[in-house]
Every structure is written in C-alpha cells, then in structure tokens.
C-alpha cells in the first residue's frame, strides 16, 4: 500500500469508564486504519472522539505515565511503545495504571 493511503482494517479499542464520557458512553469503539502503529490508532481515536487522545498522550507525543496500553494482551511499554504495530482486527485496551501497596 502506498504511503499515506489509509489501511482498510479496524482496531477495536476498549477504554476505561473514565473516558466513556468522551465516546458517547461507549467503552468499546472501532477505529479504522489498521494495520498501523498504536500512535496512529490513538490519533484516529482522537479524531473520532475529541479529547480522548489528549488524556492518553502528552503534548510531546509520549504515552502519559498513568496510562497503560495493551495490544492483544501485550503491554506496549515492553514492545515498541507507540510504534507497536496494530494488526487488522487487533484489540487495543487502555487501562489506567494502578499503584499502591
């Protein structure tokens, strides 16, 4: 596929309850554009649901420290970060980081 051509697949993105106010109450949304990198899927998510991406990614384009993103069950922090590939039909799960003791 030539660069700049949108991919024809979709990624299924699951969001925490705190973000569903920005998605019309939906916890699971399908974002077109897969295969792509996580950063591109999050950009598509932000385009479809303004405000969501800003809660996940900093102004410098880095994943916020209190956010975990998983692609098909694998934490992207242990893969290629926001460059982690997302295949057509992949499940992307966004979870707030938990801490405590």
VMD Tcl script that builds the backbone (N, CA, C; Angstrom):
set m [mol new atoms 303]
animate dup $m
set s [atomselect $m all]
$s set {name element resname resid chain x y z} {
  {N N UNK 1 A 0.844 -1.167 0.000}
  {CA C UNK 1 A 0.000 0.000 0.000}
  {C C UNK 1 A 0.895 1.238 0.000}
  {N N UNK 2 A 0.644 2.220 -0.860}
  {CA C UNK 2 A 1.490 3.412 -0.904}
  {C C UNK 2 A 1.402 4.212 0.388}
  {N N UNK 3 A 2.499 4.896 0.758}
  {CA C UNK 3 A 2.454 5.716 1.969}
  {C C UNK 3 A 1.335 6.754 1.875}
  {N N UNK 4 A 0.683 6.994 3.007}
  {CA C UNK 4 A -0.396 7.963 3.054}
  {C C UNK 4 A -1.755 7.396 2.691}
  {N N UNK 5 A -1.779 6.142 2.197}
  {CA C UNK 5 A -3.043 5.511 1.874}
  {C C UNK 5 A -3.610 4.879 3.137}
  {N N UNK 6 A -4.856 5.223 3.520}
  {CA C UNK 6 A -5.401 4.634 4.730}
  {C C UNK 6 A -5.578 3.132 4.587}
  {N N UNK 7 A -5.267 2.419 5.653}
  {CA C UNK 7 A -5.457 0.974 5.654}
  {C C UNK 7 A -6.953 0.683 5.740}
  {N N UNK 8 A -7.339 -0.496 5.291}
  {CA C UNK 8 A -8.760 -0.833 5.234}
  {C C UNK 8 A -9.295 -1.562 6.433}
  {N N UNK 9 A -8.451 -1.906 7.401}
  {CA C UNK 9 A -8.912 -2.667 8.552}
  {C C UNK 9 A -9.324 -1.784 9.712}
  {N N UNK 10 A -9.672 -2.442 10.799}
  {CA C UNK 10 A -10.071 -1.722 12.004}
  {C C UNK 10 A -9.384 -2.322 13.221}
  {N N UNK 11 A -9.241 -1.492 14.241}
  {CA C UNK 11 A -8.773 -1.947 15.547}
  {C C UNK 11 A -9.908 -1.702 16.523}
  {N N UNK 12 A -10.072 -2.605 17.435}
  {CA C UNK 12 A -11.116 -2.486 18.463}
  {C C UNK 12 A -10.449 -1.938 19.713}
  {N N UNK 13 A -10.866 -0.755 20.155}
  {CA C UNK 13 A -10.248 -0.081 21.290}
  {C C UNK 13 A -11.205 -0.117 22.477}
  {N N UNK 14 A -10.726 -0.663 23.596}
  {CA C UNK 14 A -11.504 -0.713 24.831}
  {C C UNK 14 A -10.954 0.341 25.774}
  {N N UNK 15 A -11.852 1.180 26.286}
  {CA C UNK 15 A -11.460 2.306 27.126}
  {C C UNK 15 A -11.998 2.150 28.547}
  {N N UNK 16 A -11.308 2.752 29.519}
  {CA C UNK 16 A -11.818 2.718 30.896}
  {C C UNK 16 A -13.054 3.618 31.020}
  {N N UNK 17 A -13.839 3.364 32.040}
  {CA C UNK 17 A -15.079 4.112 32.263}
  {C C UNK 17 A -14.846 5.616 32.316}
  {N N UNK 18 A -13.714 6.047 32.826}
  {CA C UNK 18 A -13.431 7.478 32.948}
  {C C UNK 18 A -13.380 8.190 31.594}
  {N N UNK 19 A -13.167 7.461 30.517}
  {CA C UNK 19 A -13.085 8.085 29.190}
  {C C UNK 19 A -14.363 7.935 28.374}
  {N N UNK 20 A -15.300 7.147 28.858}
  {CA C UNK 20 A -16.506 6.914 28.065}
  {C C UNK 20 A -17.382 8.152 27.938}
  {N N UNK 21 A -17.183 9.150 28.803}
  {CA C UNK 21 A -17.922 10.405 28.658}
  {C C UNK 21 A -17.557 11.097 27.346}
  {N N UNK 22 A -16.388 10.772 26.805}
  {CA C UNK 22 A -15.920 11.376 25.556}
  {C C UNK 22 A -16.278 10.550 24.328}
  {N N UNK 23 A -16.815 9.357 24.551}
  {CA C UNK 23 A -17.159 8.468 23.427}
  {C C UNK 23 A -18.656 8.184 23.367}
  {N N UNK 24 A -19.442 9.061 23.951}
  {CA C UNK 24 A -20.890 8.848 23.928}
  {C C UNK 24 A -21.318 7.677 24.781}
  {N N UNK 25 A -20.527 7.354 25.811}
  {CA C UNK 25 A -20.873 6.263 26.721}
  {C C UNK 25 A -20.382 4.896 26.282}
  {N N UNK 26 A -19.690 4.824 25.170}
  {CA C UNK 26 A -19.220 3.523 24.674}
  {C C UNK 26 A -17.838 3.199 25.232}
  {N N UNK 27 A -17.704 2.005 25.773}
  {CA C UNK 27 A -16.419 1.545 26.300}
  {C C UNK 27 A -15.583 0.877 25.219}
  {N N UNK 28 A -16.222 0.434 24.148}
  {CA C UNK 28 A -15.508 -0.213 23.035}
  {C C UNK 28 A -15.867 0.527 21.754}
  {N N UNK 29 A -14.820 0.975 21.045}
  {CA C UNK 29 A -15.031 1.657 19.770}
  {C C UNK 29 A -14.130 1.017 18.719}
  {N N UNK 30 A -14.590 1.009 17.495}
  {CA C UNK 30 A -13.780 0.506 16.390}
  {C C UNK 30 A -13.185 1.697 15.652}
  {N N UNK 31 A -11.869 1.634 15.468}
  {CA C UNK 31 A -11.146 2.715 14.810}
  {C C UNK 31 A -10.573 2.186 13.499}
  {N N UNK 32 A -10.951 2.792 12.377}
  {CA C UNK 32 A -10.398 2.354 11.092}
  {C C UNK 32 A -8.935 2.739 10.963}
  {N N UNK 33 A -8.245 2.036 10.104}
  {CA C UNK 33 A -6.859 2.390 9.807}
  {C C UNK 33 A -5.851 1.300 10.056}
  {N N UNK 34 A -6.252 0.187 10.656}
  {CA C UNK 34 A -5.305 -0.907 10.897}
  {C C UNK 34 A -5.061 -1.642 9.582}
  {N N UNK 35 A -3.881 -2.178 9.358}
  {CA C UNK 35 A -2.725 -2.165 10.252}
  {C C UNK 35 A -2.069 -0.792 10.312}
  {N N UNK 36 A -1.597 -0.471 11.507}
  {CA C UNK 36 A -0.956 0.817 11.767}
  {C C UNK 36 A -0.215 0.711 13.092}
  {N N UNK 37 A 0.467 1.771 13.465}
  {CA C UNK 37 A 1.121 1.833 14.768}
  {C C UNK 37 A 0.098 2.307 15.806}
  {N N UNK 38 A 0.360 2.003 17.074}
  {CA C UNK 38 A -0.521 2.440 18.156}
  {C C UNK 38 A -0.741 3.943 18.069}
  {N N UNK 39 A 0.306 4.720 17.813}
  {CA C UNK 39 A 0.161 6.176 17.742}
  {C C UNK 39 A -0.867 6.579 16.698}
  {N N UNK 40 A -0.938 5.859 15.579}
  {CA C UNK 40 A -1.898 6.180 14.525}
  {C C UNK 40 A -3.319 5.796 14.935}
  {N N UNK 41 A -3.454 4.684 15.637}
  {CA C UNK 41 A -4.770 4.271 16.128}
  {C C UNK 41 A -5.267 5.276 17.160}
  {N N UNK 42 A -4.380 5.743 18.046}
  {CA C UNK 42 A -4.778 6.742 19.039}
  {C C UNK 42 A -5.123 8.069 18.367}
  {N N UNK 43 A -4.431 8.413 17.290}
  {CA C UNK 43 A -4.764 9.633 16.541}
  {C C UNK 43 A -6.149 9.487 15.919}
  {N N UNK 44 A -6.441 8.323 15.376}
  {CA C UNK 44 A -7.774 8.070 14.820}
  {C C UNK 44 A -8.848 8.108 15.895}
  {N N UNK 45 A -8.518 7.591 17.062}
  {CA C UNK 45 A -9.436 7.637 18.199}
  {C C UNK 45 A -9.720 9.087 18.582}
  {N N UNK 46 A -8.664 9.901 18.619}
  {CA C UNK 46 A -8.818 11.310 18.950}
  {C C UNK 46 A -9.609 12.074 17.907}
  {N N UNK 47 A -9.448 11.709 16.646}
  {CA C UNK 47 A -10.208 12.367 15.579}
  {C C UNK 47 A -11.691 12.021 15.681}
  {N N UNK 48 A -11.981 10.780 16.015}
  {CA C UNK 48 A -13.370 10.341 16.131}
  {C C UNK 48 A -14.024 10.814 17.421}
  {N N UNK 49 A -13.207 10.951 18.471}
  {CA C UNK 49 A -13.724 11.307 19.796}
  {C C UNK 49 A -12.792 12.348 20.420}
  {N N UNK 50 A -12.992 13.626 20.068}
  {CA C UNK 50 A -12.104 14.679 20.558}
  {C C UNK 50 A -11.932 14.650 22.081}
  {N N UNK 51 A -10.684 14.840 22.487}
  {CA C UNK 51 A -10.350 14.859 23.902}
  {C C UNK 51 A -9.764 13.576 24.426}
  {N N UNK 52 A -10.072 12.453 23.793}
  {CA C UNK 52 A -9.579 11.169 24.299}
  {C C UNK 52 A -8.060 11.085 24.165}
  {N N UNK 53 A -7.534 11.398 22.992}
  {CA C UNK 53 A -6.099 11.261 22.766}
  {C C UNK 53 A -5.299 12.117 23.747}
  {N N UNK 54 A -5.793 13.318 24.027}
  {CA C UNK 54 A -5.078 14.208 24.949}
  {C C UNK 54 A -4.993 13.631 26.362}
  {N N UNK 55 A -5.907 12.783 26.717}
  {CA C UNK 55 A -5.865 12.145 28.034}
  {C C UNK 55 A -4.878 10.985 28.075}
  {N N UNK 56 A -4.465 10.516 26.896}
  {CA C UNK 56 A -3.581 9.346 26.810}
  {C C UNK 56 A -2.148 9.698 26.453}
  {N N UNK 57 A -1.961 10.758 25.679}
  {CA C UNK 57 A -0.651 11.105 25.133}
  {C C UNK 57 A -0.318 12.544 25.533}
  {N N UNK 58 A 0.952 12.780 25.875}
  {CA C UNK 58 A 1.399 14.119 26.263}
  {C C UNK 58 A 1.509 15.029 25.045}
  {N N UNK 59 A 1.752 16.309 25.321}
  {CA C UNK 59 A 1.946 17.283 24.251}
  {C C UNK 59 A 3.158 16.935 23.403}
  {N N UNK 60 A 4.094 16.218 23.977}
  {CA C UNK 60 A 5.307 15.807 23.243}
  {C C UNK 60 A 5.131 14.487 22.512}
  {N N UNK 61 A 3.924 13.949 22.544}
  {CA C UNK 61 A 3.647 12.721 21.813}
  {C C UNK 61 A 4.051 11.447 22.529}
  {N N UNK 62 A 4.221 11.520 23.848}
  {CA C UNK 62 A 4.586 10.331 24.631}
  {C C UNK 62 A 3.380 9.838 25.414}
  {N N UNK 63 A 3.337 8.546 25.650}
  {CA C UNK 63 A 2.272 7.960 26.456}
  {C C UNK 63 A 2.355 8.521 27.869}
  {N N UNK 64 A 1.241 8.972 28.403}
  {CA C UNK 64 A 1.235 9.510 29.764}
  {C C UNK 64 A 1.607 8.407 30.753}
  {N N UNK 65 A 2.323 8.753 31.834}
  {CA C UNK 65 A 2.824 7.739 32.765}
  {C C UNK 65 A 1.729 6.954 33.486}
  {N N UNK 66 A 0.557 7.524 33.633}
  {CA C UNK 66 A -0.514 6.835 34.358}
  {C C UNK 66 A -1.400 5.991 33.442}
  {N N UNK 67 A -0.985 5.819 32.192}
  {CA C UNK 67 A -1.782 5.080 31.210}
  {C C UNK 67 A -1.012 3.849 30.744}
  {N N UNK 68 A -1.709 2.733 30.681}
  {CA C UNK 68 A -1.156 1.515 30.090}
  {C C UNK 68 A -1.979 1.168 28.854}
  {N N UNK 69 A -1.289 0.774 27.801}
  {CA C UNK 69 A -1.952 0.363 26.574}
  {C C UNK 69 A -1.469 -1.040 26.234}
  {N N UNK 70 A -2.413 -1.907 25.936}
  {CA C UNK 70 A -2.122 -3.289 25.581}
  {C C UNK 70 A -2.630 -3.550 24.172}
  {N N UNK 71 A -1.828 -4.256 23.383}
  {CA C UNK 71 A -2.250 -4.694 22.061}
  {C C UNK 71 A -2.288 -6.213 22.106}
  {N N UNK 72 A -3.474 -6.743 21.928}
  {CA C UNK 72 A -3.685 -8.195 22.003}
  {C C UNK 72 A -3.041 -8.791 23.258}
  {N N UNK 73 A -3.225 -8.091 24.383}
  {CA C UNK 73 A -2.768 -8.592 25.679}
  {C C UNK 73 A -1.341 -8.260 26.050}
  {N N UNK 74 A -0.593 -7.602 25.184}
  {CA C UNK 74 A 0.809 -7.275 25.455}
  {C C UNK 74 A 0.953 -5.786 25.739}
  {N N UNK 75 A 1.599 -5.438 26.846}
  {CA C UNK 75 A 1.812 -4.053 27.217}
  {C C UNK 75 A 2.795 -3.416 26.234}
  {N N UNK 76 A 2.385 -2.303 25.612}
  {CA C UNK 76 A 3.246 -1.685 24.591}
  {C C UNK 76 A 4.526 -1.120 25.183}
  {N N UNK 77 A 4.566 -0.892 26.497}
  {CA C UNK 77 A 5.799 -0.393 27.132}
  {C C UNK 77 A 6.931 -1.417 27.012}
  {N N UNK 78 A 6.578 -2.684 26.855}
  {CA C UNK 78 A 7.574 -3.750 26.730}
  {C C UNK 78 A 7.754 -4.188 25.280}
  {N N UNK 79 A 7.079 -3.503 24.379}
  {CA C UNK 79 A 7.214 -3.788 22.945}
  {C C UNK 79 A 7.913 -2.584 22.306}
  {N N UNK 80 A 7.257 -1.938 21.384}
  {CA C UNK 80 A 7.849 -0.776 20.702}
  {C C UNK 80 A 7.147 0.522 21.067}
  {N N UNK 81 A 6.528 0.573 22.238}
  {CA C UNK 81 A 5.841 1.781 22.664}
  {C C UNK 81 A 4.762 2.173 21.680}
  {N N UNK 82 A 4.654 3.457 21.411}
  {CA C UNK 82 A 3.627 3.941 20.493}
  {C C UNK 82 A 3.868 3.503 19.056}
  {N N UNK 83 A 5.048 2.970 18.764}
  {CA C UNK 83 A 5.336 2.429 17.436}
  {C C UNK 83 A 4.936 0.963 17.298}
  {N N UNK 84 A 4.392 0.379 18.354}
  {CA C UNK 84 A 3.954 -1.020 18.318}
  {C C UNK 84 A 2.913 -1.194 17.216}
  {N N UNK 85 A 3.084 -2.190 16.362}
  {CA C UNK 85 A 2.120 -2.402 15.280}
  {C C UNK 85 A 0.789 -2.952 15.801}
  {N N UNK 86 A -0.276 -2.496 15.148}
  {CA C UNK 86 A -1.629 -2.956 15.447}
  {C C UNK 86 A -2.167 -3.572 14.166}
  {N N UNK 87 A -2.415 -4.873 14.201}
  {CA C UNK 87 A -2.918 -5.585 13.021}
  {C C UNK 87 A -4.416 -5.347 12.854}
  {N N UNK 88 A -4.899 -5.592 11.665}
  {CA C UNK 88 A -6.333 -5.527 11.408}
  {C C UNK 88 A -7.036 -6.483 12.373}
  {N N UNK 89 A -8.050 -6.006 13.044}
  {CA C UNK 89 A -8.810 -6.833 13.972}
  {C C UNK 89 A -8.210 -6.934 15.365}
  {N N UNK 90 A -7.088 -6.266 15.601}
  {CA C UNK 90 A -6.431 -6.341 16.907}
  {C C UNK 90 A -7.270 -5.654 17.971}
  {N N UNK 91 A -7.058 -6.098 19.204}
  {CA C UNK 91 A -7.713 -5.478 20.347}
  {C C UNK 91 A -6.711 -4.602 21.064}
  {N N UNK 92 A -7.050 -3.323 21.209}
  {CA C UNK 92 A -6.223 -2.356 21.930}
  {C C UNK 92 A -6.999 -2.005 23.196}
  {N N UNK 93 A -6.366 -2.229 24.345}
  {CA C UNK 93 A -7.017 -1.956 25.629}
  {C C UNK 93 A -6.247 -0.853 26.338}
  {N N UNK 94 A -6.966 0.167 26.774}
  {CA C UNK 94 A -6.383 1.278 27.517}
  {C C UNK 94 A -6.831 1.125 28.969}
  {N N UNK 95 A -5.856 1.106 29.869}
  {CA C UNK 95 A -6.151 0.976 31.293}
  {C C UNK 95 A -5.364 2.017 32.083}
  {N N UNK 96 A -5.975 2.561 33.113}
  {CA C UNK 96 A -5.201 3.446 33.990}
  {C C UNK 96 A -4.218 2.608 34.791}
  {N N UNK 97 A -3.046 3.184 35.045}
  {CA C UNK 97 A -2.065 2.483 35.855}
  {C C UNK 97 A -2.557 2.439 37.305}
  {N N UNK 98 A -2.324 1.339 37.956}
  {CA C UNK 98 A -2.696 1.176 39.364}
  {C C UNK 98 A -1.452 1.212 40.214}
  {N N UNK 99 A -1.579 1.817 41.368}
  {CA C UNK 99 A -0.449 1.816 42.294}
  {C C UNK 99 A -0.977 1.683 43.702}
  {N N UNK 100 A -0.097 1.409 44.572}
  {CA C UNK 100 A -0.494 1.250 45.958}
  {C C UNK 100 A 0.264 0.108 46.589}
  {N N UNK 101 A -0.125 -0.222 47.754}
  {CA C UNK 101 A 0.636 -1.275 48.420}
  {C C UNK 101 A -0.125 -2.041 49.405}
}
mol reanalyze $m
mol bondsrecalc $m
mol representation Tube
mol addrep $m
